[in-house]
Amino acid sequence: MSRPSSKDRLLDAAADVLLSQGGESLTLEAVAKRAGVSKGGLFYHFPTKHALVGAMVDRLTKAFEDALAQAGTHPGDFLRAYVEATIPERHTTATVPADRVTAALLAVMLVDPAELEPLRERFAAWQARLADDGIDPAAATAVRLAVDGWWAARLLGLGPPGPDLHDGTRRYLMEAIDRATRD
């Protein structure tokens, strides 16, 4: 197995700082210290905190975008891929490291709204693609907003559906996509 790149090690260190010390502690100095590199070594890859946060967003959304890239070409396929990439097939709590890093990173971005810009751009691109998925754009948008709300509720622990409702709710959304492809 190959060793992570120095850039990946720095991003891992930033995630560790977020998870262990909280968003307010995410500084370039703290990341450099956690990674065991000089600030100059960190600045080579990330000259600003904004660049670091942007790279963290890029890394967290890459797997999501890779999943979306696998969508077929039939009406509703991109929306189905969006649901599948966002909501696990079986109920889980948001306790895996990627979910925890995402929640902490969102907290950092909310403190400085400019940090949200890369994520806003991604969501705008996904929305544009969903609106052009071969089904009623209003239906696609309604499902996307339901999925995004579910994702946020799950991520932040804001009353997401428990195991008894998870399967039925996910199935309902997928059936809504199927209905929209027939309309």
N, C-alpha and C positions, 0 to 999 in steps of 0.2 A: 504494500500500500504506500502511495506517495505521501510525502510530508506536505502539510498545508503551506501555501505560499505565505510570504511575510505579510502580505496584505490581508489574507484570511486570518492569520494569527492576530493581527491588530483588530480585525472585526470581532473575532472571538473574545479578545480581551475587552473590547467595548461592551459586548453582550454580558460578559461576566461582571463588569462594573455596574451595568444597569440592574442586573439581577441581585447583586449582593449589596449595593449601596444606594440604589434608587436613581431616578432620572436627574435629580439636582446634582448628583455627584459625577455625571458624565462630563468630564473635562478632558482635554487633550493630555494634560499632565497625568491624570489618573489612568488613562488608557495606556500611555507610554510606560508608566510604572508597572501596571498589571502585565503588560506584554514583555517587560524586561528589556525595553529598548530606550534609546535616548529620545528626547523630544525631537531632535533633528531627524532621527530615523522615522518617527511617526509623521513629521511634517513632509517628508519625501513623498509619502503616499496620500496623506490627508493634511493639507496646509491649514484647514480651518475645521471647526466643529461642524459647520454646515456640510462640508465635504464628507466628513465622517458619517454624519447622520444620513446623508444622501446615499452613501455606499451601503449602509446598513439596510436602508429601504430597498435598494437595488437587489441586495442579496436575499432579503426576505421575500420579495415578489418574483424572483427568477423562477423558482419552482412552480409558482402559481401560473406564471406566463407560459412555462414549458407545458403544463397540463392543458392550458387553453389552446396552445398551438396544435395539440393532438385532435382538436375538434374536427368532426367531419364537415361535409359541405351541404348536408340536407338542412331544410328549415328547422330551426330550433337546436341544432347540434352545438352551436357555440354556447347557448344558454344552458344546455344540459351540462356541458363541460364546466361552466361557471359554477353551477350548483355542486357538481361532483368535486371540484377543486376546493370549494369553500366549506361545505358541510360533510363531515365524515358519514359514511354509510351507516355506521353503528354509533350509538351514543357514547361520547367520551367527554370528560371535563377538560378544560383548557389548562392542563398542568404540564404538558410536554415543554421542553425548553424553547422551541420555536414559538409556541403560543405565548409563553411568559415573556420572551424577548419582544415579541410584537406588542404586547400590552404595555410594557415599559417604554418601548420606543414611541408608541402613540402618546404616552404621557409627556415625553420630552417634546414631541412635536406640538402638543397643545400649548405648552408654555411659550413657544416661539412659533406663531402661526406661519412664518416664512418657511419653517422646516417642513410644513405640510405640502408645499408646492409640488415636489416630485410625486407624492402620493395622489394629489389632486389630478395631476397630468395622467397618471396611470388609470385612475378611475374614469376620467373623461374619455380616454382611448377605449377602455373596455365598454363603456356605455355606448359609444359610437358604434362599436362592432356589434353589440347586442341589438341596437336599433336597426341594424342592417342584417339581421339573422334570418330573414325570410318569413318572419311572423309579425303580427301586429306589434309595432314598437311599444305601444302602451302596455300590452300583456308582458312583453319581455322586460320592460322597465319595472312593472309591478313585481314580477318574480325576483328580479335583481335586488330591488329595495327590500323585499322580504328576506332574501338570503343575506344581504349586508346587515340588516338588523339582527338577524339570528346570529351571524358571525360575531357582531359586536357584543350581543348579550352573552354569548358563550365565552368570549374572550375576557370580558370584564365581570363575569359572574352576575349578570343582571337578569336573573330569572329565565335562563334558557329552558327550553322544554326538557323535561327529564326523560329517562329511558322509556317510560310508558308512552310519551307523545312523540319522541324523536322520529321513529320509523314512519309513523302515520303522517307526520307533518312533512317529512322529506318526500314521501310518496305522493302526497297531495300536490306539492310543488312540481314534481316531475309529471304528474297527470295534467296539471294546468298547462305545462309546456306542450304536451301531446294534444290537448284540446285546442290550443292556439295554432298548432300546425294544421289542424283540420278546418279551421274557420276561414 
